[in-house]
Amino acid sequence: MVTLPTAQKIANPFARLLDPIDRVSEILFGLIMVLTITSTFSVVSSGRADVKLMVLGALGCNLAWGIIDGCLYLMGCLNDRARGPLLIRALRRTSDRGEANQMVADALPPEIAAALSDQELDEVRGKLLRQPEVTFRPSLSKEDLLAAFAIAVLVFLSTFPVVIPFFFFEDAQLALRISNAIAVVLLFACGYLLGQIIGGRPWITGGAMIVLGCALVAVAAALGG
């Protein structure tokens, strides 16, 4: 039987949209993208025109990633909806009990699959095979499109806290320092929230996120990202 949280995610894509770990990951990626641009910005030889180009570049980069992320979300929706019908179709095509039970086990989380006996897997497989035969083609709903749009907006908005100082301070070096400080705080906040979600130590996870974020920015900058 489908659990209530899972059923809610299937019925309402916004439940998936608001999944904390996914959103923290996307905000973190947005921060790394914009930090990669701001960290390579030279305040020594820059003028206001250079600052403007850098800010526009950061905003454009995260807008592009937001659109890409939204498209990937829609692809994930199609994949999720096709998984069940494809499993039932595959079960109907095999007569090997062991192979069929392995298909069912592979479709379940590892911890749940390991807790089920062969007899219990047989029962699950039997219930699936008793489902009516239907011709199913996964499709996207209006809610899916709205959710994808919301994801794109979320990723794009994650850029603004880091670039806002460049709008208010004429001194590019001061603006860059404030921008970096804001980015560090946001990295820590992402790590702290992630630590709470996974049941870890939020303060340690927050500190580790700062180190990881800075390391990823250094790698991206070194590789010309």
C-alpha positions as CSV (number, residue, x, y, z in Angstrom):
1,M,0.0,0.0,0.0
2,V,1.3,3.5,-0.8
3,T,2.1,5.5,2.3
4,L,0.4,8.8,2.8
5,P,3.5,11.0,2.2
6,T,4.2,9.1,-1.0
7,A,0.6,9.4,-2.1
8,Q,0.6,13.1,-1.5
9,K,3.7,13.5,-3.6
10,I,2.1,11.6,-6.5
11,A,-1.1,13.6,-6.2
12,N,0.5,16.9,-5.6
13,P,3.8,17.7,-7.3
14,F,4.2,20.7,-5.0
15,A,4.9,18.2,-2.2
16,R,7.9,17.1,-4.1
17,L,8.8,20.7,-5.0
18,L,9.0,21.5,-1.3
19,D,11.2,18.5,-0.5
20,P,13.8,20.1,1.8
21,I,16.8,18.1,0.7
22,D,16.2,18.8,-3.0
23,R,15.7,22.5,-2.4
24,V,18.7,22.8,-0.2
25,S,20.8,21.1,-2.9
26,E,19.5,23.4,-5.6
27,I,20.1,26.6,-3.5
28,L,23.6,25.3,-2.6
29,F,24.3,24.8,-6.3
30,G,23.0,28.3,-7.1
31,L,25.3,29.7,-4.4
32,I,28.3,27.8,-5.8
33,M,27.5,29.1,-9.3
34,V,27.4,32.7,-8.3
35,L,30.4,32.4,-6.0
36,T,32.4,31.0,-8.9
37,I,31.7,34.2,-10.8
38,T,32.2,36.6,-8.0
39,S,35.4,34.9,-6.6
40,T,37.2,35.4,-10.0
41,F,36.2,39.0,-10.2
42,S,39.2,41.4,-9.9
43,V,38.4,44.4,-7.7
44,V,41.8,45.9,-8.4
45,S,41.3,46.8,-12.1
46,S,37.5,46.8,-12.2
47,G,35.2,49.8,-12.9
48,R,31.5,50.1,-12.5
49,A,31.0,48.7,-16.0
50,D,32.9,45.6,-15.0
51,V,30.9,45.2,-11.9
52,K,27.7,45.5,-13.9
53,L,28.8,42.9,-16.4
54,M,29.8,40.5,-13.5
55,V,26.4,40.9,-11.8
56,L,24.5,40.4,-15.1
57,G,26.7,37.3,-15.7
58,A,25.9,35.9,-12.3
59,L,22.2,36.5,-12.7
60,G,22.2,35.1,-16.3
61,C,24.1,32.0,-15.2
62,N,21.7,31.1,-12.4
63,L,18.7,31.9,-14.6
64,A,20.0,29.4,-17.1
65,W,20.5,26.8,-14.4
66,G,17.1,27.4,-13.0
67,I,15.5,26.7,-16.4
68,I,17.6,23.6,-16.8
69,D,16.7,22.4,-13.3
70,G,13.0,23.0,-14.0
71,C,13.3,20.9,-17.2
72,L,15.1,18.1,-15.3
73,Y,12.3,18.2,-12.7
74,L,9.7,17.6,-15.5
75,M,11.8,14.7,-16.8
76,G,11.8,13.3,-13.3
77,C,8.0,13.6,-13.2
78,L,7.6,11.5,-16.4
79,N,10.1,8.9,-15.1
80,D,8.3,8.5,-11.8
81,R,4.9,8.1,-13.5
82,A,6.2,5.6,-16.0
83,R,8.0,3.4,-13.4
84,G,5.0,1.6,-12.0
85,P,3.4,0.6,-15.4
86,L,6.8,-0.4,-16.8
87,L,7.4,-2.7,-13.8
88,I,4.0,-4.3,-14.2
89,R,4.6,-4.8,-17.9
90,A,8.0,-6.4,-17.2
91,L,6.5,-8.7,-14.6
92,R,3.9,-9.9,-17.1
93,R,6.7,-10.8,-19.6
94,T,8.7,-13.0,-17.3
95,S,7.8,-16.5,-16.0
96,D,10.9,-16.8,-13.7
97,R,9.8,-16.3,-10.1
98,G,13.2,-15.3,-8.9
99,E,13.7,-12.7,-11.6
100,A,10.2,-11.3,-11.0
101,N,10.7,-11.0,-7.3
102,Q,14.0,-9.3,-7.9
103,M,12.3,-6.7,-10.1
104,V,9.8,-6.0,-7.2
105,A,12.7,-5.8,-4.7
106,D,14.6,-3.4,-7.0
107,A,11.6,-1.1,-7.2
108,L,11.6,-0.8,-3.4
109,P,13.9,1.1,-1.0
110,P,16.8,-1.3,-0.1
111,E,15.8,-1.3,3.6
112,I,12.2,-2.3,2.8
113,A,13.2,-4.9,0.2
114,A,15.6,-6.6,2.6
115,A,12.9,-6.9,5.2
116,L,10.5,-8.8,2.9
117,S,10.7,-12.6,2.5
118,D,10.3,-14.4,-0.8
119,Q,6.7,-15.2,0.1
120,E,5.9,-11.5,0.8
121,L,7.5,-10.5,-2.5
122,D,5.3,-13.2,-4.1
123,E,2.2,-11.5,-2.6
124,V,3.3,-8.0,-3.8
125,R,4.0,-9.4,-7.2
126,G,0.6,-11.1,-7.3
127,K,-1.2,-7.9,-6.4
128,L,0.6,-6.0,-9.1
129,L,-0.2,-8.7,-11.7
130,R,-3.9,-8.4,-10.8
131,Q,-3.9,-4.8,-11.8
132,P,-6.0,-4.2,-15.0
133,E,-4.1,-4.0,-18.3
134,V,-4.0,-0.4,-19.5
135,T,-2.2,1.5,-22.2
136,F,-0.4,4.2,-20.2
137,R,1.6,7.1,-21.6
138,P,3.0,9.4,-18.9
139,S,2.1,13.0,-19.3
140,L,2.7,16.3,-17.6
141,S,0.0,18.3,-15.8
142,K,-0.5,22.0,-15.3
143,E,0.7,21.5,-11.7
144,D,4.0,19.9,-13.0
145,L,4.7,23.0,-15.2
146,L,3.9,25.4,-12.3
147,A,6.2,23.4,-10.0
148,A,9.0,23.5,-12.6
149,F,8.6,27.2,-12.9
150,A,8.7,27.6,-9.2
151,I,12.0,25.6,-9.1
152,A,13.5,27.9,-11.7
153,V,12.5,31.0,-9.7
154,L,13.9,29.5,-6.5
155,V,17.3,28.8,-8.1
156,F,17.4,32.2,-9.7
157,L,16.4,34.1,-6.5
158,S,19.3,32.3,-4.6
159,T,21.6,34.6,-6.6
160,F,20.3,37.9,-5.3
161,P,21.6,37.8,-1.7
162,V,25.1,37.4,-3.0
163,V,25.0,40.1,-5.7
164,I,22.9,42.7,-3.8
165,P,26.0,44.4,-2.2
166,F,27.2,45.3,-5.7
167,F,24.1,47.4,-6.2
168,F,24.5,49.5,-3.0
169,F,28.2,50.0,-2.6
170,E,30.4,52.0,-5.0
171,D,33.5,50.4,-3.5
172,A,33.8,47.1,-5.4
173,Q,36.3,45.6,-2.9
174,L,33.9,46.4,0.0
175,A,31.0,45.0,-1.9
176,L,32.9,41.8,-2.7
177,R,33.8,41.3,1.0
178,I,30.2,41.8,2.0
179,S,29.0,39.5,-0.8
180,N,31.4,36.8,0.3
181,A,30.3,37.1,4.0
182,I,26.7,36.7,2.9
183,A,27.6,33.6,0.8
184,V,29.4,32.1,3.8
185,V,26.3,32.7,6.0
186,L,24.0,31.1,3.4
187,L,26.3,28.1,3.0
188,F,26.3,27.6,6.7
189,A,22.5,28.0,6.8
190,C,22.1,25.3,4.1
191,G,24.4,23.0,6.0
192,Y,22.6,23.6,9.3
193,L,19.2,22.9,7.7
194,L,20.5,19.8,6.1
195,G,21.9,18.6,9.4
196,Q,18.5,19.0,11.0
197,I,16.8,17.2,8.2
198,I,19.1,14.1,8.2
199,G,19.3,14.0,12.0
200,G,23.0,14.9,12.1
201,R,24.8,17.7,14.1
202,P,23.6,20.9,12.5
203,W,26.5,23.1,13.6
204,I,29.1,20.6,12.4
205,T,27.2,20.1,9.1
206,G,26.9,23.8,8.7
207,G,30.7,24.3,9.1
208,A,31.4,21.3,6.8
209,M,29.1,22.9,4.2
210,I,31.2,26.1,4.2
211,V,34.4,24.1,3.6
212,L,32.7,22.0,0.9
213,G,31.2,25.0,-0.8
214,C,34.5,26.9,-0.9
215,A,36.3,23.8,-2.2
216,L,33.8,23.3,-5.0
217,V,34.1,27.0,-5.9
218,A,37.9,26.6,-6.0
219,V,37.6,23.5,-8.3
220,A,35.1,25.2,-10.6
221,A,37.2,28.4,-10.8
222,A,40.4,26.3,-11.5
223,L,38.7,24.4,-14.3
224,G,37.4,27.6,-15.9
225,G,33.9,27.2,-14.6
